[in-house]
Amino acid sequence: MKTIDYIPTSKIERASKLVQTGAKIGVNYVKHYAEKMVNPDLSRDKLNENNAEDIYDGLKSLKGSALKVAQMLSMDKNFLPQAYVEKFSLSQFSVPPLSAPLVLKTFKTNFGKTPYEIFDEFNANSVNAASIGQVHLAKKDGKELAVKIQYPGVANSISSDLALVKPIAIRMFNLQGKDSDKYFKEVEDKLIEETNYLLELKQSKEVVEACNKIENILFPNYYPEFSSEKIITMDWMTGIHLSEFTAKNTDREVSNKIGQALWDFYMYQIHVLRKVHADPHPGNFLVDEENHLIALDFGCMKQIPEEFYVPYFELINKNVITDTTKFNEKLFELEILRPDDSPSEIEYFTEMFHDLLSLFTKPFQEETFDFADETFFDSIAKLGERFSNDTNLKKMNGNRGSKHFIYMNRTFFGLYNLMFDLKAKIIVDNYKKY
């Protein structure tokens, strides 16, 4: 794969790249409508493919938070055209890596030494490149190690990247007024945290210590002496990405075993630790030859405050969902309904979230749940289509929900999609035994 010798870091350079990408998309639309004049039955499939290709190509050269946005979008398979999902999924673990000279320069900046002076062996060619950093294989005292190196300039460009994305997001989600700033601040704060590898090192060690009692899941050990704010070193874990495993696995019993481990891992974090690995995409999980799940990369951890946790999970209770008064109270507590809402807005959003939560909480309503149930995911897709085509929704104030929804919803969307890919049947409250 072609390597990168330079990443645009200034606001002007990055803005220019996004403008170029926007121009390409404009050309794609012109072509599409010209062809549609000749062929009125022409679908948008080719347009979606071309747009996804151009957007991804533009973002992958920027790396950092711009590419992270594509990664987050690719997790939501039900609300994006398939062409975008397929292309943006590449941002999970398949983007052009840094060149060897840039890798060596990063080491000299952080440790004052080259990697060859620190490790017994070091492969300057990346084995895995993603949105914020890339991974290299090293050896020390007979141990194989994974060394993750952060791309230069990523941390410094987060605020300017989000400022460029903000006008698009405001239009897409119909956000209004200064209240929308809290959502962008939440994303910005989390992305900044993800660029602090010393924080990731601390979080990783805490999660491993708390969760290593969960059956059928493994974690790497971490090495502070070979880590810094921009470089983090851990055990090299051997396995295939979860998406590769699900593509070829036909053993339902193995799927159930891995799915149960994944589900228990998330439920234990959410309900016991009140802090969750909010980045559940296939690139962060491996499966080894003994069919153990391996969890990697704890840069994105979401603290769940009590005042959000309590009403959020009270909405799982069927008795709350079906009780109009209680349901209404919880919607206000979670800032889904607002004191300045008109009666029509209250009626609209109450009905909307009743339909959403009645569907999304189904996995919690029984002792077991089968994520191979395609009707469940078909219903989610249909609900997404219904809302995307709802003209009334576009007229409403889109500032809905606590800022904590962003990463909690991302966690559950990602988890549900991974469980669906595994086709796993799980015991819902199994995590309680830990």
C-alpha positions as a Markdown table, in Angstrom:
| # | Residue | x | y | z |
|---|---|---|---|---|
| 1 | Met | 0.0 | 0.0 | 0.0 |
| 2 | Lys | 1.2 | 3.5 | -0.8 |
| 3 | Thr | 2.6 | 5.4 | 2.3 |
| 4 | Ile | 2.1 | 9.0 | 3.4 |
| 5 | Asp | 5.1 | 11.3 | 3.8 |
| 6 | Tyr | 3.0 | 14.3 | 4.9 |
| 7 | Ile | -0.3 | 15.0 | 6.6 |
| 8 | Pro | -1.9 | 18.5 | 6.1 |
| 9 | Thr | -2.0 | 20.1 | 9.6 |
| 10 | Ser | -2.8 | 23.7 | 9.1 |
| 11 | Lys | -6.5 | 24.9 | 9.1 |
| 12 | Ile | -6.1 | 26.4 | 5.6 |
| 13 | Glu | -4.5 | 23.2 | 4.2 |
| 14 | Arg | -7.3 | 21.0 | 5.7 |
| 15 | Ala | -10.1 | 23.3 | 4.7 |
| 16 | Ser | -8.7 | 23.4 | 1.1 |
| 17 | Lys | -8.7 | 19.6 | 1.0 |
| 18 | Leu | -12.4 | 19.5 | 2.1 |
| 19 | Val | -13.3 | 22.2 | -0.5 |
| 20 | Gln | -11.7 | 20.0 | -3.2 |
| 21 | Thr | -13.7 | 17.1 | -2.0 |
| 22 | Gly | -16.9 | 19.1 | -2.1 |
| 23 | Ala | -16.1 | 20.2 | -5.7 |
| 24 | Lys | -15.8 | 16.6 | -6.8 |
| 25 | Ile | -19.1 | 15.7 | -5.2 |
| 26 | Gly | -20.7 | 18.6 | -7.1 |
| 27 | Val | -19.4 | 17.2 | -10.4 |
| 28 | Asn | -20.8 | 13.8 | -9.4 |
| 29 | Tyr | -24.3 | 15.3 | -9.0 |
| 30 | Val | -24.1 | 17.2 | -12.3 |
| 31 | Lys | -23.1 | 13.9 | -14.1 |
| 32 | His | -25.9 | 12.0 | -12.3 |
| 33 | Tyr | -28.7 | 14.5 | -13.3 |
| 34 | Ala | -27.4 | 14.7 | -16.9 |
| 35 | Glu | -27.6 | 10.9 | -17.2 |
| 36 | Lys | -31.0 | 10.9 | -15.5 |
| 37 | Met | -32.4 | 13.1 | -18.3 |
| 38 | Val | -31.5 | 10.4 | -20.7 |
| 39 | Asn | -32.5 | 7.6 | -18.4 |
| 40 | Pro | -35.3 | 8.6 | -16.0 |
| 41 | Asp | -35.2 | 5.2 | -14.2 |
| 42 | Leu | -31.5 | 5.7 | -13.2 |
| 43 | Ser | -31.0 | 4.9 | -9.5 |
| 44 | Arg | -28.7 | 6.8 | -7.1 |
| 45 | Asp | -26.5 | 3.7 | -6.5 |
| 46 | Lys | -23.7 | 5.0 | -8.9 |
| 47 | Leu | -23.9 | 8.5 | -7.4 |
| 48 | Asn | -23.6 | 7.1 | -3.9 |
| 49 | Glu | -20.6 | 5.0 | -4.9 |
| 50 | Asn | -18.8 | 8.0 | -6.5 |
| 51 | Asn | -19.6 | 10.3 | -3.6 |
| 52 | Ala | -18.5 | 7.7 | -1.0 |
| 53 | Glu | -15.2 | 7.1 | -3.0 |
| 54 | Asp | -14.5 | 10.9 | -3.2 |
| 55 | Ile | -15.4 | 11.6 | 0.4 |
| 56 | Tyr | -13.3 | 8.7 | 1.7 |
| 57 | Asp | -10.3 | 9.6 | -0.5 |
| 58 | Gly | -10.4 | 13.2 | 0.8 |
| 59 | Leu | -10.7 | 12.2 | 4.5 |
| 60 | Lys | -8.0 | 9.5 | 4.4 |
| 61 | Ser | -5.3 | 11.9 | 3.5 |
| 62 | Leu | -6.4 | 14.2 | 6.4 |
| 63 | Lys | -6.6 | 11.4 | 9.0 |
| 64 | Gly | -7.4 | 12.4 | 12.5 |
| 65 | Ser | -10.9 | 13.6 | 13.5 |
| 66 | Ala | -12.0 | 14.0 | 9.9 |
| 67 | Leu | -11.5 | 10.3 | 9.2 |
| 68 | Lys | -12.9 | 9.4 | 12.7 |
| 69 | Val | -16.2 | 10.9 | 11.6 |
| 70 | Ala | -16.3 | 8.5 | 8.6 |
| 71 | Gln | -15.5 | 5.6 | 11.0 |
| 72 | Met | -18.4 | 6.6 | 13.3 |
| 73 | Leu | -20.8 | 6.8 | 10.3 |
| 74 | Ser | -19.8 | 3.4 | 9.0 |
| 75 | Met | -21.0 | 1.8 | 12.3 |
| 76 | Asp | -24.6 | 2.9 | 11.5 |
| 77 | Lys | -25.6 | 0.4 | 8.8 |
| 78 | Asn | -29.3 | 1.2 | 8.9 |
| 79 | Phe | -29.2 | 4.9 | 8.3 |
| 80 | Leu | -26.6 | 5.3 | 5.4 |
| 81 | Pro | -26.7 | 4.0 | 1.8 |
| 82 | Gln | -24.7 | 0.8 | 1.5 |
| 83 | Ala | -22.0 | 2.4 | -0.7 |
| 84 | Tyr | -21.1 | 4.8 | 2.1 |
| 85 | Val | -21.1 | 2.0 | 4.8 |
| 86 | Glu | -18.8 | -0.2 | 2.7 |
| 87 | Lys | -16.3 | 2.6 | 1.8 |
| 88 | Phe | -16.3 | 4.3 | 5.3 |
| 89 | Ser | -15.8 | 0.9 | 6.9 |
| 90 | Leu | -12.3 | 1.0 | 5.4 |
| 91 | Ser | -11.5 | 3.8 | 7.9 |
| 92 | Gln | -11.7 | 1.2 | 10.6 |
| 93 | Phe | -8.5 | -0.6 | 9.7 |
| 94 | Ser | -7.4 | 0.1 | 6.1 |
| 95 | Val | -6.0 | 3.5 | 5.3 |
| 96 | Pro | -2.6 | 4.6 | 3.9 |
| 97 | Pro | 0.2 | 4.4 | 6.6 |
| 98 | Leu | 2.9 | 6.9 | 7.5 |
| 99 | Ser | 6.2 | 6.4 | 5.7 |
| 100 | Ala | 9.2 | 5.0 | 7.6 |
| 101 | Pro | 11.1 | 8.4 | 7.9 |
| 102 | Leu | 8.0 | 10.0 | 9.5 |
| 103 | Val | 7.7 | 7.0 | 11.9 |
| 104 | Leu | 11.4 | 7.4 | 13.0 |
| 105 | Lys | 10.9 | 11.2 | 13.4 |
| 106 | Thr | 7.9 | 10.6 | 15.7 |
| 107 | Phe | 10.1 | 8.3 | 17.9 |
| 108 | Lys | 12.9 | 10.8 | 18.1 |
| 109 | Thr | 10.5 | 13.6 | 19.1 |
| 110 | Asn | 8.9 | 11.5 | 21.8 |
| 111 | Phe | 11.8 | 9.4 | 23.2 |
| 112 | Gly | 14.9 | 11.2 | 21.9 |
| 113 | Lys | 15.8 | 7.8 | 20.4 |
| 114 | Thr | 14.9 | 5.7 | 17.3 |
| 115 | Pro | 12.8 | 2.6 | 17.8 |
| 116 | Tyr | 15.9 | 0.5 | 16.9 |
| 117 | Glu | 17.6 | 1.9 | 20.1 |
| 118 | Ile | 14.5 | 1.0 | 22.3 |
| 119 | Phe | 13.4 | -2.4 | 20.9 |
| 120 | Asp | 15.5 | -5.5 | 19.9 |
| 121 | Glu | 13.6 | -5.5 | 16.6 |
| 122 | Phe | 11.2 | -3.0 | 15.0 |
| 123 | Asn | 9.3 | -3.1 | 11.7 |
| 124 | Ala | 9.2 | 0.4 | 10.3 |
| 125 | Asn | 6.3 | -0.7 | 7.9 |
| 126 | Ser | 2.9 | -0.4 | 9.6 |
| 127 | Val | 0.8 | -3.5 | 9.9 |
| 128 | Asn | -2.4 | -1.6 | 10.6 |
| 129 | Ala | -3.3 | 2.0 | 9.9 |
| 130 | Ala | -6.5 | 3.7 | 11.1 |
| 131 | Ser | -7.9 | 7.2 | 11.8 |
| 132 | Ile | -5.7 | 8.5 | 14.6 |
| 133 | Gly | -2.7 | 6.1 | 14.7 |
| 134 | Gln | -1.0 | 3.1 | 13.2 |
| 135 | Val | 0.5 | -0.1 | 14.6 |
| 136 | His | 4.0 | -1.5 | 14.2 |
| 137 | Leu | 5.4 | -4.9 | 15.2 |
| 138 | Ala | 8.4 | -4.9 | 17.6 |
| 139 | Lys | 10.3 | -7.4 | 19.8 |
| 140 | Lys | 11.8 | -6.9 | 23.2 |
| 141 | Asp | 13.3 | -9.6 | 25.4 |
| 142 | Gly | 11.7 | -12.3 | 23.3 |
| 143 | Lys | 8.2 | -10.7 | 23.5 |
| 144 | Glu | 6.3 | -9.6 | 20.5 |
| 145 | Leu | 4.8 | -6.1 | 21.0 |
| 146 | Ala | 2.4 | -3.9 | 19.2 |
| 147 | Val | 3.5 | -0.3 | 19.1 |
| 148 | Lys | 0.8 | 2.3 | 18.2 |
| 149 | Ile | 2.1 | 5.6 | 16.9 |
| 150 | Gln | -0.1 | 8.7 | 16.6 |
| 151 | Tyr | -0.2 | 10.7 | 13.4 |
| 152 | Pro | 1.6 | 14.1 | 13.6 |
| 153 | Gly | -0.6 | 17.1 | 14.1 |
| 154 | Val | -3.8 | 15.1 | 14.8 |
| 155 | Ala | -4.4 | 16.5 | 18.2 |
| 156 | Asn | -3.9 | 20.1 | 17.1 |
| 157 | Ser | -6.3 | 19.9 | 14.2 |
| 158 | Ile | -9.4 | 18.5 | 16.0 |
| 159 | Ser | -11.0 | 21.8 | 16.8 |
| 160 | Ser | -10.5 | 23.2 | 13.3 |
| 161 | Asp | -11.7 | 20.0 | 11.7 |
| 162 | Leu | -14.9 | 20.0 | 13.8 |
| 163 | Ala | -15.4 | 23.7 | 13.0 |
| 164 | Leu | -15.4 | 22.8 | 9.3 |
| 165 | Val | -17.8 | 19.9 | 9.8 |
| 166 | Lys | -20.2 | 21.8 | 12.1 |
| 167 | Pro | -22.2 | 23.7 | 9.4 |
| 168 | Ile | -22.8 | 20.5 | 7.5 |
| 169 | Ala | -23.9 | 18.7 | 10.7 |
| 170 | Ile | -26.2 | 21.6 | 11.7 |
| 171 | Arg | -28.0 | 21.3 | 8.3 |
| 172 | Met | -28.1 | 17.5 | 8.4 |
| 173 | Phe | -29.6 | 17.2 | 11.9 |
| 174 | Asn | -31.5 | 20.5 | 11.9 |
| 175 | Leu | -29.7 | 21.8 | 15.0 |
| 176 | Gln | -30.8 | 25.2 | 16.2 |
| 177 | Gly | -29.3 | 27.9 | 18.4 |
| 178 | Lys | -26.5 | 27.8 | 20.9 |
| 179 | Asp | -27.8 | 24.7 | 22.5 |
| 180 | Ser | -26.2 | 22.6 | 19.7 |
| 181 | Asp | -22.7 | 23.6 | 21.0 |
| 182 | Lys | -22.9 | 21.1 | 23.8 |
| 183 | Tyr | -23.0 | 18.2 | 21.3 |
| 184 | Phe | -20.0 | 19.5 | 19.4 |
| 185 | Lys | -18.1 | 20.1 | 22.7 |
| 186 | Glu | -18.8 | 16.5 | 23.7 |
| 187 | Val | -17.4 | 15.1 | 20.5 |
| 188 | Glu | -14.4 | 17.5 | 20.6 |
| 189 | Asp | -13.6 | 16.6 | 24.2 |
| 190 | Lys | -13.7 | 12.8 | 23.4 |
| 191 | Leu | -11.5 | 13.2 | 20.3 |
| 192 | Ile | -9.0 | 15.2 | 22.3 |
| 193 | Glu | -9.0 | 12.4 | 25.0 |
| 194 | Glu | -8.3 | 9.8 | 22.2 |
| 195 | Thr | -5.2 | 11.7 | 21.2 |
| 196 | Asn | -3.8 | 11.5 | 24.8 |
| 197 | Tyr | -2.0 | 8.1 | 24.8 |
| 198 | Leu | -1.0 | 8.4 | 28.5 |
| 199 | Leu | -4.7 | 8.6 | 29.3 |
| 200 | Glu | -5.4 | 5.6 | 27.1 |
| 201 | Leu | -2.7 | 3.7 | 28.8 |
| 202 | Lys | -4.3 | 4.4 | 32.2 |
| 203 | Gln | -7.8 | 3.6 | 31.0 |
| 204 | Ser | -6.6 | 0.4 | 29.3 |
| 205 | Lys | -5.0 | -0.9 | 32.4 |
| 206 | Glu | -8.1 | -0.1 | 34.5 |
| 207 | Val | -10.4 | -1.9 | 32.0 |
| 208 | Val | -8.2 | -5.0 | 31.8 |
| 209 | Glu | -7.9 | -5.3 | 35.6 |
| 210 | Ala | -11.7 | -4.9 | 36.0 |
| 211 | Cys | -12.8 | -7.2 | 33.1 |
| 212 | Asn | -10.2 | -10.0 | 32.8 |
| 213 | Lys | -12.5 | -12.2 | 34.9 |
| 214 | Ile | -15.1 | -12.3 | 32.1 |
| 215 | Glu | -15.0 | -15.6 | 30.3 |
| 216 | Asn | -13.8 | -16.0 | 26.7 |
| 217 | Ile | -12.3 | -12.5 | 26.4 |
| 218 | Leu | -8.6 | -11.6 | 26.4 |
| 219 | Phe | -6.7 | -8.3 | 26.6 |
| 220 | Pro | -3.1 | -7.3 | 25.9 |
| 221 | Asn | -0.8 | -6.2 | 28.7 |
| 222 | Tyr | 0.5 | -2.6 | 28.4 |
| 223 | Tyr | 4.0 | -1.2 | 28.9 |
| 224 | Pro | 4.3 | 2.3 | 30.4 |
| 225 | Glu | 8.1 | 2.2 | 30.0 |
| 226 | Phe | 7.7 | 2.1 | 26.2 |
| 227 | Ser | 4.8 | 4.5 | 26.0 |
| 228 | Ser | 4.4 | 8.3 | 25.8 |
| 229 | Glu | 1.7 | 10.8 | 25.0 |
| 230 | Lys | 1.9 | 9.9 | 21.3 |
| 231 | Ile | 3.2 | 6.3 | 21.4 |
| 232 | Ile | 1.6 | 3.3 | 23.3 |
| 233 | Thr | 3.1 | -0.2 | 23.5 |
| 234 | Met | 1.2 | -3.4 | 24.4 |
| 235 | Asp | 1.4 | -7.1 | 23.8 |
| 236 | Trp | 1.0 | -8.3 | 20.2 |
| 237 | Met | -2.2 | -10.2 | 20.0 |
| 238 | Thr | -2.7 | -12.8 | 17.3 |
| 239 | Gly | -6.1 | -13.2 | 15.6 |
| 240 | Ile | -8.3 | -12.1 | 12.8 |
| 241 | His | -10.6 | -9.0 | 12.8 |
| 242 | Leu | -14.1 | -9.7 | 14.0 |
| 243 | Ser | -15.5 | -8.8 | 10.6 |
| 244 | Glu | -13.2 | -11.4 | 8.9 |
| 245 | Phe | -14.3 | -14.0 | 11.4 |
| 246 | Thr | -18.1 | -13.3 | 11.0 |
| 247 | Ala | -17.7 | -13.5 | 7.2 |
| 248 | Lys | -16.4 | -17.1 | 7.3 |
| 249 | Asn | -17.8 | -18.6 | 10.5 |
| 250 | Thr | -20.6 | -21.1 | 10.2 |
| 251 | Asp | -20.5 | -22.6 | 13.7 |
| 252 | Arg | -23.5 | -21.1 | 15.7 |
| 253 | Glu | -22.2 | -22.4 | 19.0 |
| 254 | Val | -18.9 | -20.5 | 18.5 |
| 255 | Ser | -20.9 | -17.4 | 17.5 |
| 256 | Asn | -22.9 | -17.6 | 20.7 |
| 257 | Lys | -19.8 | -18.0 | 22.8 |
| 258 | Ile | -18.1 | -15.0 | 21.3 |
| 259 | Gly | -21.3 | -13.0 | 21.3 |
| 260 | Gln | -21.9 | -13.7 | 25.0 |
| 261 | Ala | -18.4 | -12.6 | 25.9 |
| 262 | Leu | -18.9 | -9.4 | 23.9 |
| 263 | Trp | -22.3 | -8.7 | 25.4 |
| 264 | Asp | -21.0 | -9.4 | 29.0 |
| 265 | Phe | -18.0 | -7.2 | 28.5 |
| 266 | Tyr | -20.3 | -4.2 | 27.5 |
| 267 | Met | -23.0 | -4.8 | 30.1 |
| 268 | Tyr | -20.4 | -5.2 | 32.9 |
| 269 | Gln | -18.7 | -1.9 | 31.9 |
| 270 | Ile | -22.0 | 0.0 | 31.6 |
| 271 | His | -23.8 | -1.3 | 34.8 |
| 272 | Val | -20.8 | -2.0 | 37.1 |
| 273 | Leu | -18.0 | 0.3 | 36.0 |
| 274 | Arg | -20.3 | 3.1 | 34.7 |
| 275 | Lys | -17.6 | 3.8 | 32.1 |
| 276 | Val | -17.8 | 2.1 | 28.7 |
| 277 | His | -15.5 | 1.4 | 25.7 |
| 278 | Ala | -17.6 | 3.7 | 23.3 |
| 279 | Asp | -15.9 | 2.5 | 20.1 |
| 280 | Pro | -17.4 | -0.9 | 19.3 |
| 281 | His | -16.3 | -1.5 | 15.7 |
| 282 | Pro | -14.8 | -4.7 | 14.2 |
| 283 | Gly | -11.3 | -3.2 | 14.0 |
| 284 | Asn | -11.1 | -3.0 | 17.8 |
| 285 | Phe | -11.8 | -6.8 | 18.2 |
| 286 | Leu | -9.9 | -9.9 | 17.1 |
| 287 | Val | -10.8 | -13.6 | 17.4 |
| 288 | Asp | -7.9 | -16.0 | 18.1 |
| 289 | Glu | -7.5 | -19.7 | 17.0 |
| 290 | Glu | -9.2 | -20.9 | 20.2 |
| 291 | Asn | -12.2 | -18.6 | 19.5 |
| 292 | His | -11.5 | -16.2 | 22.3 |
| 293 | Leu | -12.5 | -12.6 | 21.7 |
| 294 | Ile | -9.7 | -10.1 | 22.0 |
| 295 | Ala | -10.5 | -6.5 | 22.9 |
| 296 | Leu | -8.1 | -3.7 | 21.8 |
| 297 | Asp | -7.9 | 0.1 | 21.9 |
| 298 | Phe | -9.4 | 1.9 | 24.9 |
| 299 | Gly | -8.8 | 5.4 | 23.8 |
| 300 | Cys | -12.5 | 6.2 | 23.6 |
| 301 | Met | -14.0 | 5.6 | 27.1 |
| 302 | Lys | -17.3 | 7.3 | 28.0 |
| 303 | Gln | -18.0 | 8.0 | 31.7 |
| 304 | Ile | -21.7 | 7.5 | 32.4 |
| 305 | Pro | -23.0 | 10.0 | 35.1 |
| 306 | Glu | -25.6 | 8.8 | 37.5 |
| 307 | Glu | -28.1 | 11.5 | 36.6 |
| 308 | Phe | -28.1 | 10.1 | 33.0 |
| 309 | Tyr | -27.7 | 6.4 | 33.8 |
| 310 | Val | -30.8 | 6.1 | 36.0 |
| 311 | Pro | -33.4 | 7.6 | 33.6 |
| 312 | Tyr | -31.7 | 6.1 | 30.5 |
| 313 | Phe | -32.0 | 2.6 | 31.8 |
| 314 | Glu | -35.4 | 3.1 | 33.4 |
| 315 | Leu | -36.6 | 3.4 | 29.8 |
| 316 | Ile | -35.7 | -0.2 | 29.3 |
| 317 | Asn | -38.5 | -1.1 | 31.7 |
| 318 | Lys | -41.7 | -2.1 | 29.8 |
| 319 | Asn | -43.8 | -0.6 | 32.7 |
| 320 | Val | -42.2 | 2.8 | 32.2 |
| 321 | Ile | -42.5 | 2.7 | 28.3 |
| 322 | Thr | -46.2 | 1.9 | 28.6 |
| 323 | Asp | -47.0 | 4.4 | 31.4 |
| 324 | Thr | -47.6 | 7.7 | 29.7 |
| 325 | Thr | -46.9 | 9.9 | 32.7 |
| 326 | Lys | -43.6 | 8.1 | 33.7 |
| 327 | Phe | -42.5 | 7.9 | 30.1 |
| 328 | Asn | -43.0 | 11.7 | 29.7 |
| 329 | Glu | -41.1 | 12.4 | 32.9 |
| 330 | Lys | -38.1 | 10.4 | 31.7 |
| 331 | Leu | -38.1 | 12.2 | 28.3 |
| 332 | Phe | -37.8 | 15.5 | 30.1 |
| 333 | Glu | -35.1 | 14.2 | 32.5 |
| 334 | Leu | -33.1 | 13.1 | 29.4 |
| 335 | Glu | -33.7 | 16.4 | 27.6 |
| 336 | Ile | -35.5 | 14.7 | 24.8 |
| 337 | Leu | -38.5 | 16.9 | 25.6 |
| 338 | Arg | -37.7 | 20.6 | 26.4 |
| 339 | Pro | -39.6 | 23.1 | 28.5 |
| 340 | Asp | -39.9 | 25.4 | 25.5 |
| 341 | Asp | -41.5 | 22.8 | 23.3 |
| 342 | Ser | -44.9 | 23.5 | 21.8 |
| 343 | Pro | -47.8 | 21.0 | 22.5 |
| 344 | Ser | -47.4 | 19.7 | 18.9 |
| 345 | Glu | -43.6 | 19.2 | 19.4 |
| 346 | Ile | -44.3 | 17.3 | 22.7 |
| 347 | Glu | -46.8 | 15.1 | 21.0 |
| 348 | Tyr | -44.6 | 14.5 | 18.0 |
| 349 | Phe | -41.4 | 13.6 | 19.9 |
| 350 | Thr | -43.2 | 11.6 | 22.5 |
| 351 | Glu | -44.7 | 9.4 | 19.8 |
| 352 | Met | -41.4 | 9.2 | 17.9 |
| 353 | Phe | -39.3 | 8.1 | 20.9 |
| 354 | His | -42.0 | 5.7 | 22.1 |
| 355 | Asp | -41.7 | 3.9 | 18.8 |
| 356 | Leu | -37.9 | 4.1 | 18.9 |
| 357 | Leu | -37.5 | 2.8 | 22.4 |
| 358 | Ser | -40.1 | 0.1 | 22.1 |
| 359 | Leu | -38.0 | -1.3 | 19.3 |
| 360 | Phe | -34.4 | -0.6 | 20.5 |
| 361 | Thr | -35.0 | -2.0 | 24.1 |
| 362 | Lys | -36.3 | -5.4 | 22.8 |
| 363 | Pro | -33.0 | -7.2 | 23.6 |
| 364 | Phe | -33.5 | -6.3 | 27.3 |
| 365 | Gln | -37.2 | -7.5 | 27.5 |
| 366 | Glu | -36.5 | -11.2 | 27.7 |
| 367 | Glu | -34.0 | -13.5 | 29.5 |
| 368 | Thr | -32.4 | -14.4 | 26.2 |
| 369 | Phe | -32.2 | -12.5 | 22.9 |
| 370 | Asp | -31.3 | -13.9 | 19.4 |
| 371 | Phe | -29.4 | -11.3 | 17.4 |
| 372 | Ala | -29.8 | -13.6 | 14.3 |
| 373 | Asp | -33.4 | -12.3 | 14.2 |
| 374 | Glu | -33.4 | -10.4 | 10.9 |
| 375 | Thr | -36.9 | -9.0 | 11.6 |
| 376 | Phe | -35.5 | -7.0 | 14.5 |
| 377 | Phe | -32.9 | -5.3 | 12.3 |
| 378 | Asp | -35.3 | -5.0 | 9.4 |
| 379 | Ser | -37.6 | -3.1 | 11.7 |
| 380 | Ile | -34.7 | -0.8 | 12.7 |
| 381 | Ala | -34.0 | -0.1 | 9.0 |
| 382 | Lys | -37.6 | 0.6 | 8.3 |
| 383 | Leu | -37.8 | 3.0 | 11.3 |
| 384 | Gly | -34.7 | 4.8 | 10.0 |
| 385 | Glu | -36.2 | 5.1 | 6.6 |
| 386 | Arg | -39.5 | 6.4 | 8.0 |
| 387 | Phe | -37.7 | 9.2 | 10.0 |
| 388 | Ser | -35.4 | 10.1 | 7.1 |
| 389 | Asn | -38.4 | 10.7 | 4.8 |
| 390 | Asp | -40.5 | 12.5 | 7.5 |
| 391 | Thr | -40.9 | 16.1 | 6.3 |
| 392 | Asn | -42.3 | 17.1 | 9.7 |
| 393 | Leu | -39.1 | 16.1 | 11.5 |
| 394 | Lys | -37.1 | 18.5 | 9.3 |
| 395 | Lys | -39.2 | 21.4 | 10.6 |
| 396 | Met | -38.6 | 20.6 | 14.3 |
| 397 | Asn | -35.8 | 21.8 | 16.5 |
| 398 | Gly | -33.2 | 19.0 | 16.3 |
| 399 | Asn | -31.6 | 19.8 | 19.6 |
| 400 | Arg | -32.9 | 16.7 | 21.3 |
| 401 | Gly | -31.4 | 14.7 | 24.2 |
| 402 | Ser | -28.6 | 15.0 | 26.7 |
| 403 | Lys | -25.1 | 15.3 | 25.3 |
| 404 | His | -24.4 | 11.8 | 26.8 |
| 405 | Phe | -26.6 | 10.3 | 24.2 |
| 406 | Ile | -24.0 | 10.8 | 21.5 |
| 407 | Tyr | -21.5 | 8.2 | 22.8 |
| 408 | Met | -24.1 | 5.9 | 24.5 |
| 409 | Asn | -26.1 | 5.6 | 21.3 |
| 410 | Arg | -22.9 | 5.1 | 19.4 |
| 411 | Thr | -22.0 | 2.3 | 21.8 |
| 412 | Phe | -25.3 | 0.5 | 21.4 |
| 413 | Phe | -25.5 | 1.0 | 17.6 |
| 414 | Gly | -22.0 | -0.5 | 17.3 |
| 415 | Leu | -22.7 | -3.3 | 19.8 |
| 416 | Tyr | -26.0 | -4.3 | 18.1 |
| 417 | Asn | -24.3 | -4.4 | 14.6 |
| 418 | Leu | -21.5 | -6.5 | 15.9 |
| 419 | Met | -24.0 | -8.9 | 17.6 |
| 420 | Phe | -26.0 | -9.1 | 14.4 |
| 421 | Asp | -22.8 | -9.9 | 12.4 |
| 422 | Leu | -22.1 | -12.7 | 14.8 |
| 423 | Lys | -25.7 | -13.9 | 14.7 |
| 424 | Ala | -25.3 | -14.6 | 18.4 |
| 425 | Lys | -28.0 | -15.8 | 20.9 |
| 426 | Ile | -27.2 | -14.5 | 24.4 |
| 427 | Ile | -28.3 | -14.5 | 28.0 |
| 428 | Val | -29.1 | -10.9 | 28.7 |
| 429 | Asp | -28.2 | -10.7 | 32.4 |
| 430 | Asn | -25.3 | -13.1 | 32.3 |
| 431 | Tyr | -22.8 | -10.3 | 33.2 |
| 432 | Lys | -24.3 | -10.2 | 36.8 |
| 433 | Lys | -22.4 | -13.4 | 37.8 |
| 434 | Tyr | -19.2 | -11.4 | 37.6 |
